[in-house]
Amino acid sequence: MTARDPHRFVNELDAAAVERLIARLESRAKDKVFTHLFDRYAPELVPGPAGRVLEVGCGTGATLRALAGRPDFAGRAVGVDQSAEFIAAARKFAASESFADQVAFDVGDAHDLAFPDASFDIVFAHTLISHVTDPFSVLREMVRLVKPGGKLAIFDGDYASMTYALPDHDLGQRMDAALVKASFNNPRIMRDLPRMMPEFGLRLESAWGEAVVEIGSGSYFKSFAETYAPYIVKAGFFPADVVEPWLAAQIKAIDDGTFFAACTYYTYIARRL
Ligand SMILES: C[S@@+](CC[C@H](N)C(=O)[O-])C[C@H]1O[C@@H](n2cnc3c(N)ncnc32)[C@H](O)[C@@H]1O
């Protein structure tokens, strides 16, 4: 068996699995461990009055709702995602939270989007590029869609750095690798982007990294492990009788205050030349 990144192949999942991913995206978007990462670069995503912003791979629209809810946001935002179920959820959440006038959603594949060239002032991707089939085709599409002089932002994890503590270091290392391989098509892509951006007509204007670390307690990494560990079994990397005790050990460590997990995330803000 081989890994099928659940976020790239969400359209292959059954309804219950899609619902679990929707719940995970929504809970992640409220988790303070994670939201400060978006809050740090959100000011870069605010266009001038009547400016247009596109989020590629918007999922349930949680990031766009956070953007549209900023007091300084006076533009229009569009979110596009490959999953019709995620887009239906995005429309529902936007309507129920009164964002429907500011944010619109469409189904589309990030590798080949239907918008005309230079349609947006700002184009961004928040934890998309690690999942797609061909990250450089997606980067090319993002560059095509932003106006010359406009801004492009990419935020994602360097998932090759993701790690959970386990007393058996060797098994822990192999479980880290299996979890990452089962969950992400491109776990090292953030290491490539600074080198590749100039080749795509982009000038990197600012960039920073932050470690997401949970020690003692765990919320972000608990939800991550519970959501994605079953995909290790599904991919055939480890049997359930290895993965389930690993997950139980993580939950026990959270319960008794001895938990440790970490991953590095990067933000790149670039300008189309
Ligand atoms: C981890 S989720 C992030 C969603 C959203 N940006 C957020 O932060 O809540 C990754 C998203 O990328 C989408 N995605 C993956 N590959 C895609 C593609 N080729 N075209 C469009 N969307 C894609 C998935 O459907 C999923 O919604």
The ligand as a Gaussian input file, in Angstrom:
#p B3LYP/6-31G(d) Opt

LIG

0 1
 C       -4.869000      21.350000       5.780000
 S       -6.188000      21.869000       4.786000
 C       -6.104000      23.659000       5.003000
 C       -7.433000      24.361000       4.792000
 C       -7.424000      25.843000       5.130000
 N       -6.428000      26.546000       4.389000
 C       -7.225000      26.061000       6.611000
 O       -6.118000      26.465000       6.998000
 O       -8.156000      25.791000       7.377000
 C       -5.608000      21.632000       3.123000
 C       -6.637000      21.975000       2.095000
 O       -6.063000      21.920000       0.801000
 C       -7.031000      21.392000      -0.075000
 N       -6.352000      20.897000      -1.268000
 C       -5.420000      19.918000      -1.339000
 N       -5.034000      19.739000      -2.612000
 C       -5.746000      20.640000      -3.354000
 C       -5.782000      20.960000      -4.732000
 N       -5.040000      20.312000      -5.624000
 N       -6.617000      21.942000      -5.137000
 C       -7.402000      22.612000      -4.242000
 N       -7.415000      22.348000      -2.929000
 C       -6.585000      21.383000      -2.488000
 C       -7.745000      20.339000       0.727000
 O       -8.997000      19.986000       0.152000
 C       -7.840000      21.026000       2.084000
 O       -9.006000      21.780000       2.196000

